[in-house]
Amino acid sequence: MPKLTYVEGDLFSNLGGKDKSIIITHVVNNKGVWGGGFVVPLARSFPSVKSAYQRWEMLEIGDSKDRALYWPNNRFGLGNSQFLCVAPNIVVVNMVAQDNDKEGRFVDYGALVTCMQVVVRAGIPMFDPIIYCPLFGAGIGGGSWHIIEEIIHDVWLKYVDVTAFYFKNDTDRMGLDLDYTWEYNNSKEPIPVLEIPTPDPVDTPTETPPT
């Protein structure tokens, strides 16, 4: 059965030697701001992810020059996602689910659920992946990881294994103890299939993942 596994350490040092494709999912905001947190090492490893996201926000619509795929549509805004193939067998998904017009809790759970459902409907049939992610939405986004973990269970663990990476100073600050694995408690369900094209690679990583 699919599982949610927690790993303490750097996501980007764990990309090599896998026999399945990897989808890296994370949350971005609706203002084109690429600030701190997970996006810093993400842009260092895969620079096109930052430039494609900021171009998307600037134009307010997806541009074919970025060689990205968009769901549910290519308009920039909450609930839409941008898929970028950044290396062989590695796809990054910019999920627009952080509303910087809000105060306090920036993450929008409704938009987040929409984005996560798109990963299931579009990303999984295309790539048959495992999902790697940070504790998205719970740091700068101000959301509750306990709530996001429940959404992961209900939306993703029906179909795919998920590995969430964290650093202990972050979990200490959020009061989290993640020393466990969560297995989906129902039999694996068939994935709803979409007819979708495979994106061309955008670039290669600046640092070759270890093997």
C-alpha atoms as an extended CHARMM CRD file, in Angstrom:
* protein
*
       211  EXT
         1         1  MET       CA              0.0000000000        0.0000000000        0.0000000000  PROA      1               0.0000000000
         2         2  PRO       CA              1.1970000000        3.5750000000       -0.6130000000  PROA      2               0.0000000000
         3         3  LYS       CA              2.9400000000        5.2420000000        2.3150000000  PROA      3               0.0000000000
         4         4  LEU       CA              3.8970000000        8.6740000000        3.5780000000  PROA      4               0.0000000000
         5         5  THR       CA              7.4920000000        8.4670000000        4.7800000000  PROA      5               0.0000000000
         6         6  TYR       CA              9.4030000000       11.2130000000        6.5690000000  PROA      6               0.0000000000
         7         7  VAL       CA             13.1220000000       11.7130000000        5.9940000000  PROA      7               0.0000000000
         8         8  GLU       CA             15.2590000000       14.1620000000        7.9380000000  PROA      8               0.0000000000
         9         9  GLY       CA             17.6870000000       15.9050000000        5.6120000000  PROA      9               0.0000000000
        10        10  ASP       CA             18.1070000000       17.4930000000        2.2120000000  PROA      10              0.0000000000
        11        11  LEU       CA             15.6770000000       16.4940000000       -0.5450000000  PROA      11              0.0000000000
        12        12  PHE       CA             18.1290000000       17.3840000000       -3.3210000000  PROA      12              0.0000000000
        13        13  SER       CA             20.8270000000       15.0120000000       -2.0890000000  PROA      13              0.0000000000
        14        14  ASN       CA             18.3450000000       12.1310000000       -2.4020000000  PROA      14              0.0000000000
        15        15  LEU       CA             17.4190000000       12.4190000000       -6.0870000000  PROA      15              0.0000000000
        16        16  GLY       CA             19.8030000000        9.8500000000       -7.5410000000  PROA      16              0.0000000000
        17        17  GLY       CA             19.6040000000        6.0940000000       -7.8850000000  PROA      17              0.0000000000
        18        18  LYS       CA             15.8190000000        5.8070000000       -8.1240000000  PROA      18              0.0000000000
        19        19  ASP       CA             14.0730000000        3.3440000000      -10.4500000000  PROA      19              0.0000000000
        20        20  LYS       CA             10.9780000000        5.5760000000      -10.7480000000  PROA      20              0.0000000000
        21        21  SER       CA             10.3610000000        9.1430000000      -11.8220000000  PROA      21              0.0000000000
        22        22  ILE       CA             10.2520000000       11.7690000000       -9.0750000000  PROA      22              0.0000000000
        23        23  ILE       CA              7.7180000000       14.5790000000       -8.8770000000  PROA      23              0.0000000000
        24        24  ILE       CA              8.8760000000       17.3710000000       -6.5590000000  PROA      24              0.0000000000
        25        25  THR       CA              5.8620000000       19.3070000000       -5.3260000000  PROA      25              0.0000000000
        26        26  HSD       CA              5.9160000000       22.5800000000       -3.4250000000  PROA      26              0.0000000000
        27        27  VAL       CA              3.7410000000       25.6520000000       -2.8470000000  PROA      27              0.0000000000
        28        28  VAL       CA              4.2730000000       29.0470000000       -4.4690000000  PROA      28              0.0000000000
        29        29  ASN       CA              2.4030000000       32.2960000000       -3.8680000000  PROA      29              0.0000000000
        30        30  ASN       CA              0.0850000000       34.2790000000       -6.1350000000  PROA      30              0.0000000000
        31        31  LYS       CA              2.3640000000       37.3390000000       -6.3640000000  PROA      31              0.0000000000
        32        32  GLY       CA              5.4180000000       36.0220000000       -8.1910000000  PROA      32              0.0000000000
        33        33  VAL       CA              7.5700000000       36.3900000000       -5.0670000000  PROA      33              0.0000000000
        34        34  TRP       CA             10.3560000000       33.8080000000       -4.8520000000  PROA      34              0.0000000000
        35        35  GLY       CA             11.5120000000       34.4560000000       -1.3160000000  PROA      35              0.0000000000
        36        36  GLY       CA             12.9530000000       32.1010000000        1.2660000000  PROA      36              0.0000000000
        37        37  GLY       CA             12.6270000000       28.5640000000        2.4920000000  PROA      37              0.0000000000
        38        38  PHE       CA             12.5310000000       25.5800000000        0.1440000000  PROA      38              0.0000000000
        39        39  VAL       CA             12.5650000000       27.6760000000       -3.0380000000  PROA      39              0.0000000000
        40        40  VAL       CA             16.1490000000       28.8210000000       -2.4120000000  PROA      40              0.0000000000
        41        41  PRO       CA             17.8170000000       25.4020000000       -2.8560000000  PROA      41              0.0000000000
        42        42  LEU       CA             15.2000000000       24.5110000000       -5.4820000000  PROA      42              0.0000000000
        43        43  ALA       CA             16.2580000000       27.4280000000       -7.6970000000  PROA      43              0.0000000000
        44        44  ARG       CA             19.9070000000       26.6230000000       -7.0540000000  PROA      44              0.0000000000
        45        45  SER       CA             19.4230000000       23.0620000000       -8.3240000000  PROA      45              0.0000000000
        46        46  PHE       CA             16.9070000000       23.8120000000      -11.1040000000  PROA      46              0.0000000000
        47        47  PRO       CA             17.0720000000       27.4980000000      -12.1130000000  PROA      47              0.0000000000
        48        48  SER       CA             14.3610000000       27.2230000000      -14.7740000000  PROA      48              0.0000000000
        49        49  VAL       CA             11.7310000000       26.5110000000      -12.1330000000  PROA      49              0.0000000000
        50        50  LYS       CA             12.0890000000       30.0200000000      -10.6960000000  PROA      50              0.0000000000
        51        51  SER       CA             12.2790000000       31.8050000000      -14.0480000000  PROA      51              0.0000000000
        52        52  ALA       CA              9.2790000000       29.9260000000      -15.4810000000  PROA      52              0.0000000000
        53        53  TYR       CA              7.1830000000       30.6720000000      -12.3890000000  PROA      53              0.0000000000
        54        54  GLN       CA              8.0330000000       34.3820000000      -12.4150000000  PROA      54              0.0000000000
        55        55  ARG       CA              7.4200000000       34.6230000000      -16.1490000000  PROA      55              0.0000000000
        56        56  TRP       CA              4.0340000000       32.9210000000      -15.6490000000  PROA      56              0.0000000000
        57        57  GLU       CA              3.0950000000       35.5090000000      -13.0160000000  PROA      57              0.0000000000
        58        58  MET       CA              4.3620000000       38.4280000000      -15.1170000000  PROA      58              0.0000000000
        59        59  LEU       CA              2.4370000000       37.4040000000      -18.2550000000  PROA      59              0.0000000000
        60        60  GLU       CA             -0.5600000000       36.1250000000      -16.2420000000  PROA      60              0.0000000000
        61        61  ILE       CA             -0.7490000000       33.2030000000      -18.6680000000  PROA      61              0.0000000000
        62        62  GLY       CA              1.5240000000       30.2930000000      -19.5090000000  PROA      62              0.0000000000
        63        63  ASP       CA              4.0010000000       30.8240000000      -22.3460000000  PROA      63              0.0000000000
        64        64  SER       CA              5.1120000000       27.9950000000      -24.6330000000  PROA      64              0.0000000000
        65        65  LYS       CA              8.6870000000       29.3050000000      -24.3950000000  PROA      65              0.0000000000
        66        66  ASP       CA              8.8610000000       27.8950000000      -20.8690000000  PROA      66              0.0000000000
        67        67  ARG       CA              8.0310000000       24.3760000000      -22.1210000000  PROA      67              0.0000000000
        68        68  ALA       CA              5.7640000000       23.8680000000      -19.1330000000  PROA      68              0.0000000000
        69        69  LEU       CA              2.3960000000       22.2050000000      -18.7410000000  PROA      69              0.0000000000
        70        70  TYR       CA             -0.4360000000       23.7780000000      -16.7730000000  PROA      70              0.0000000000
        71        71  TRP       CA             -3.5200000000       22.4220000000      -14.9960000000  PROA      71              0.0000000000
        72        72  PRO       CA             -6.4440000000       22.9880000000      -14.6170000000  PROA      72              0.0000000000
        73        73  ASN       CA             -5.6040000000       25.8710000000      -17.0080000000  PROA      73              0.0000000000
        74        74  ASN       CA             -2.6840000000       28.1280000000      -17.8880000000  PROA      74              0.0000000000
        75        75  ARG       CA             -3.9700000000       31.2870000000      -16.1820000000  PROA      75              0.0000000000
        76        76  PHE       CA             -1.7800000000       32.3510000000      -13.2800000000  PROA      76              0.0000000000
        77        77  GLY       CA             -3.7130000000       32.1840000000      -10.0350000000  PROA      77              0.0000000000
        78        78  LEU       CA             -4.6790000000       30.1980000000       -6.9730000000  PROA      78              0.0000000000
        79        79  GLY       CA             -5.4610000000       26.5560000000       -7.6490000000  PROA      79              0.0000000000
        80        80  ASN       CA             -3.4320000000       26.2800000000      -10.8610000000  PROA      80              0.0000000000
        81        81  SER       CA             -0.2200000000       24.2920000000      -11.2130000000  PROA      81              0.0000000000
        82        82  GLN       CA              2.8260000000       24.5080000000      -13.4590000000  PROA      82              0.0000000000
        83        83  PHE       CA              4.6840000000       21.2840000000      -14.3580000000  PROA      83              0.0000000000
        84        84  LEU       CA              8.3310000000       21.5090000000      -15.4560000000  PROA      84              0.0000000000
        85        85  CYS       CA             10.4720000000       18.5660000000      -16.5370000000  PROA      85              0.0000000000
        86        86  VAL       CA             13.8730000000       19.6670000000      -15.2520000000  PROA      86              0.0000000000
        87        87  ALA       CA             15.9600000000       16.5280000000      -15.7320000000  PROA      87              0.0000000000
        88        88  PRO       CA             15.4630000000       12.9510000000      -16.8880000000  PROA      88              0.0000000000
        89        89  ASN       CA             12.8140000000       11.4570000000      -14.5910000000  PROA      89              0.0000000000
        90        90  ILE       CA             12.4890000000       14.5990000000      -12.4380000000  PROA      90              0.0000000000
        91        91  VAL       CA              9.4680000000       16.9050000000      -12.6290000000  PROA      91              0.0000000000
        92        92  VAL       CA              8.8580000000       19.9620000000      -10.4500000000  PROA      92              0.0000000000
        93        93  VAL       CA              5.3110000000       21.1950000000       -9.8060000000  PROA      93              0.0000000000
        94        94  ASN       CA              4.7620000000       24.8130000000       -8.7920000000  PROA      94              0.0000000000
        95        95  MET       CA              1.4210000000       24.6570000000       -6.9550000000  PROA      95              0.0000000000
        96        96  VAL       CA             -0.1170000000       28.1490000000       -6.6120000000  PROA      96              0.0000000000
        97        97  ALA       CA             -1.7470000000       27.7580000000       -3.2190000000  PROA      97              0.0000000000
        98        98  GLN       CA             -0.3810000000       30.6130000000       -1.1130000000  PROA      98              0.0000000000
        99        99  ASP       CA             -2.4540000000       33.8070000000       -1.0620000000  PROA      99              0.0000000000
       100       100  ASN       CA             -0.1700000000       36.7090000000       -0.1900000000  PROA      100             0.0000000000
       101       101  ASP       CA             -3.1610000000       39.0480000000        0.0050000000  PROA      101             0.0000000000
       102       102  LYS       CA             -4.1880000000       37.3180000000        3.2340000000  PROA      102             0.0000000000
       103       103  GLU       CA             -2.8580000000       37.9650000000        6.7090000000  PROA      103             0.0000000000
       104       104  GLY       CA             -1.6780000000       35.3310000000        9.1520000000  PROA      104             0.0000000000
       105       105  ARG       CA             -2.2040000000       32.0220000000        7.3560000000  PROA      105             0.0000000000
       106       106  PHE       CA             -1.1980000000       32.5150000000        3.7290000000  PROA      106             0.0000000000
       107       107  VAL       CA             -1.7920000000       28.9760000000        2.4850000000  PROA      107             0.0000000000
       108       108  ASP       CA             -5.2230000000       28.5210000000        0.9230000000  PROA      108             0.0000000000
       109       109  TYR       CA             -6.3720000000       24.9780000000        1.7230000000  PROA      109             0.0000000000
       110       110  GLY       CA             -9.0000000000       24.9770000000       -1.0190000000  PROA      110             0.0000000000
       111       111  ALA       CA             -6.4470000000       25.9550000000       -3.6690000000  PROA      111             0.0000000000
       112       112  LEU       CA             -4.0030000000       23.4510000000       -2.2300000000  PROA      112             0.0000000000
       113       113  VAL       CA             -6.4870000000       20.5810000000       -2.5450000000  PROA      113             0.0000000000
       114       114  THR       CA             -7.1440000000       21.5590000000       -6.1780000000  PROA      114             0.0000000000
       115       115  CYS       CA             -3.4130000000       21.5860000000       -6.9450000000  PROA      115             0.0000000000
       116       116  MET       CA             -2.8490000000       18.2500000000       -5.2220000000  PROA      116             0.0000000000
       117       117  GLN       CA             -5.7300000000       16.6660000000       -7.1150000000  PROA      117             0.0000000000
       118       118  VAL       CA             -4.1340000000       17.8660000000      -10.3670000000  PROA      118             0.0000000000
       119       119  VAL       CA             -0.8980000000       16.0750000000       -9.4170000000  PROA      119             0.0000000000
       120       120  VAL       CA             -2.9460000000       12.8750000000       -9.1550000000  PROA      120             0.0000000000
       121       121  ARG       CA             -4.9470000000       13.3460000000      -12.3480000000  PROA      121             0.0000000000
       122       122  ALA       CA             -2.1540000000       14.6860000000      -14.5600000000  PROA      122             0.0000000000
       123       123  GLY       CA              1.2430000000       13.9050000000      -13.0550000000  PROA      123             0.0000000000
       124       124  ILE       CA              0.7650000000       10.3300000000      -11.9280000000  PROA      124             0.0000000000
       125       125  PRO       CA             -0.5970000000        8.8930000000      -15.2140000000  PROA      125             0.0000000000
       126       126  MET       CA              2.1900000000       10.6400000000      -17.1670000000  PROA      126             0.0000000000
       127       127  PHE       CA              5.1710000000        9.6940000000      -15.0410000000  PROA      127             0.0000000000
       128       128  ASP       CA              4.2000000000        6.8140000000      -12.6820000000  PROA      128             0.0000000000
       129       129  PRO       CA              6.2630000000        8.6030000000      -10.0330000000  PROA      129             0.0000000000
       130       130  ILE       CA              6.9980000000        8.8090000000       -6.3930000000  PROA      130             0.0000000000
       131       131  ILE       CA              6.3640000000       12.2200000000       -4.8400000000  PROA      131             0.0000000000
       132       132  TYR       CA              9.0860000000       14.1120000000       -2.9850000000  PROA      132             0.0000000000
       133       133  CYS       CA              8.1380000000       17.2500000000       -1.0850000000  PROA      133             0.0000000000
       134       134  PRO       CA              9.0940000000       19.5860000000        1.7350000000  PROA      134             0.0000000000
       135       135  LEU       CA              6.6160000000       20.4040000000        4.5040000000  PROA      135             0.0000000000
       136       136  PHE       CA              4.8550000000       22.6790000000        2.0160000000  PROA      136             0.0000000000
       137       137  GLY       CA              2.3680000000       25.2430000000        3.2590000000  PROA      137             0.0000000000
       138       138  ALA       CA              3.3860000000       24.8250000000        6.8930000000  PROA      138             0.0000000000
       139       139  GLY       CA              6.4210000000       27.0840000000        7.0720000000  PROA      139             0.0000000000
       140       140  ILE       CA              6.2030000000       30.5020000000        5.4690000000  PROA      140             0.0000000000
       141       141  GLY       CA              2.6710000000       29.6020000000        4.3790000000  PROA      141             0.0000000000
       142       142  GLY       CA              1.5270000000       29.4940000000        8.0060000000  PROA      142             0.0000000000
       143       143  GLY       CA             -0.6370000000       26.4000000000        7.5850000000  PROA      143             0.0000000000
       144       144  SER       CA             -0.9590000000       23.4140000000        9.9020000000  PROA      144             0.0000000000
       145       145  TRP       CA              1.1000000000       20.4260000000        8.8420000000  PROA      145             0.0000000000
       146       146  HSD       CA             -1.3710000000       18.1540000000       10.6260000000  PROA      146             0.0000000000
       147       147  ILE       CA             -4.1050000000       19.3980000000        8.2740000000  PROA      147             0.0000000000
       148       148  ILE       CA             -1.8720000000       19.1530000000        5.1940000000  PROA      148             0.0000000000
       149       149  GLU       CA             -0.8240000000       15.6430000000        6.2220000000  PROA      149             0.0000000000
       150       150  GLU       CA             -4.4980000000       14.6320000000        6.3220000000  PROA      150             0.0000000000
       151       151  ILE       CA             -4.9470000000       16.0480000000        2.8060000000  PROA      151             0.0000000000
       152       152  ILE       CA             -1.9060000000       14.0790000000        1.6120000000  PROA      152             0.0000000000
       153       153  HSD       CA             -3.4690000000       10.9340000000        3.0500000000  PROA      153             0.0000000000
       154       154  ASP       CA             -6.8580000000       11.5220000000        1.4380000000  PROA      154             0.0000000000
       155       155  VAL       CA             -5.6800000000       12.8500000000       -1.9540000000  PROA      155             0.0000000000
       156       156  TRP       CA             -2.2770000000       11.2960000000       -2.6870000000  PROA      156             0.0000000000
       157       157  LEU       CA             -1.8570000000        8.1350000000       -0.6480000000  PROA      157             0.0000000000
       158       158  LYS       CA             -4.6880000000        6.4330000000       -2.5110000000  PROA      158             0.0000000000
       159       159  TYR       CA             -2.3760000000        6.3250000000       -5.5230000000  PROA      159             0.0000000000
       160       160  VAL       CA              1.2850000000        7.0180000000       -4.8530000000  PROA      160             0.0000000000
       161       161  ASP       CA              4.1010000000        6.8560000000       -2.3160000000  PROA      161             0.0000000000
       162       162  VAL       CA              5.0950000000       10.1910000000       -0.7980000000  PROA      162             0.0000000000
       163       163  THR       CA              8.3710000000       11.1070000000        0.9000000000  PROA      163             0.0000000000
       164       164  ALA       CA              8.4190000000       14.3570000000        2.8720000000  PROA      164             0.0000000000
       165       165  PHE       CA             11.7940000000       15.8700000000        3.7780000000  PROA      165             0.0000000000
       166       166  TYR       CA             12.3950000000       18.1080000000        6.7640000000  PROA      166             0.0000000000
       167       167  PHE       CA             15.0960000000       19.6800000000        8.9000000000  PROA      167             0.0000000000
       168       168  LYS       CA             14.8720000000       19.2530000000       12.6440000000  PROA      168             0.0000000000
       169       169  ASN       CA             15.1210000000       22.9630000000       13.4070000000  PROA      169             0.0000000000
       170       170  ASP       CA             11.9750000000       23.4860000000       11.3130000000  PROA      170             0.0000000000
       171       171  THR       CA              9.9980000000       20.7020000000       12.9710000000  PROA      171             0.0000000000
       172       172  ASP       CA             11.1330000000       21.8710000000       16.4030000000  PROA      172             0.0000000000
       173       173  ARG       CA              9.8630000000       25.3510000000       15.5930000000  PROA      173             0.0000000000
       174       174  MET       CA              6.5230000000       23.9300000000       14.4440000000  PROA      174             0.0000000000
       175       175  GLY       CA              6.2860000000       21.5040000000       17.3650000000  PROA      175             0.0000000000
       176       176  LEU       CA              6.2580000000       18.4180000000       15.1310000000  PROA      176             0.0000000000
       177       177  ASP       CA              7.5460000000       14.9000000000       15.7890000000  PROA      177             0.0000000000
       178       178  LEU       CA              7.7020000000       13.1220000000       12.4290000000  PROA      178             0.0000000000
       179       179  ASP       CA              9.4060000000        9.9030000000       13.4510000000  PROA      179             0.0000000000
       180       180  TYR       CA              6.8130000000        7.6260000000       11.8280000000  PROA      180             0.0000000000
       181       181  THR       CA              5.4750000000        6.2830000000        8.5310000000  PROA      181             0.0000000000
       182       182  TRP       CA              1.8040000000        6.5630000000        7.5810000000  PROA      182             0.0000000000
       183       183  GLU       CA              0.3300000000        3.8650000000        5.3550000000  PROA      183             0.0000000000
       184       184  TYR       CA             -2.8700000000        4.4190000000        3.4310000000  PROA      184             0.0000000000
       185       185  ASN       CA             -5.6350000000        2.4420000000        5.1380000000  PROA      185             0.0000000000
       186       186  ASN       CA             -7.6070000000        1.3680000000        2.0730000000  PROA      186             0.0000000000
       187       187  SER       CA             -6.6640000000       -0.6390000000       -1.0000000000  PROA      187             0.0000000000
       188       188  LYS       CA             -4.9760000000        1.3040000000       -3.7790000000  PROA      188             0.0000000000
       189       189  GLU       CA             -7.5220000000        2.9100000000       -6.0950000000  PROA      189             0.0000000000
       190       190  PRO       CA             -7.3090000000        3.2730000000       -9.8860000000  PROA      190             0.0000000000
       191       191  ILE       CA             -6.0600000000        6.6590000000      -11.0390000000  PROA      191             0.0000000000
       192       192  PRO       CA             -8.3950000000        8.8440000000      -13.1150000000  PROA      192             0.0000000000
       193       193  VAL       CA             -6.5950000000        9.1780000000      -16.4510000000  PROA      193             0.0000000000
       194       194  LEU       CA             -6.2650000000       12.3230000000      -18.5550000000  PROA      194             0.0000000000
       195       195  GLU       CA             -5.1140000000       12.4090000000      -22.1740000000  PROA      195             0.0000000000
       196       196  ILE       CA             -2.0970000000       14.6800000000      -21.9040000000  PROA      196             0.0000000000
       197       197  PRO       CA              1.1960000000       15.2680000000      -23.7600000000  PROA      197             0.0000000000
       198       198  THR       CA              4.5990000000       14.6480000000      -22.2260000000  PROA      198             0.0000000000
       199       199  PRO       CA              6.5850000000       17.8880000000      -21.7020000000  PROA      199             0.0000000000
       200       200  ASP       CA             10.0420000000       18.3300000000      -23.1560000000  PROA      200             0.0000000000
       201       201  PRO       CA             12.9400000000       18.7220000000      -20.7070000000  PROA      201             0.0000000000
       202       202  VAL       CA             13.5500000000       22.3310000000      -19.7120000000  PROA      202             0.0000000000
       203       203  ASP       CA             17.1030000000       22.1110000000      -18.4940000000  PROA      203             0.0000000000
       204       204  THR       CA             19.4900000000       19.8540000000      -16.6800000000  PROA      204             0.0000000000
       205       205  PRO       CA             20.3210000000       20.2640000000      -12.9990000000  PROA      205             0.0000000000
       206       206  THR       CA             23.2970000000       22.4100000000      -12.1200000000  PROA      206             0.0000000000
       207       207  GLU       CA             24.3910000000       19.7090000000       -9.7150000000  PROA      207             0.0000000000
       208       208  THR       CA             24.1780000000       16.1210000000      -10.9010000000  PROA      208             0.0000000000
       209       209  PRO       CA             22.0920000000       14.0710000000       -8.4230000000  PROA      209             0.0000000000
       210       210  PRO       CA             24.1900000000       11.4210000000       -6.6710000000  PROA      210             0.0000000000
       211       211  THR       CA             23.8380000000        7.8290000000       -7.8330000000  PROA      211             0.0000000000
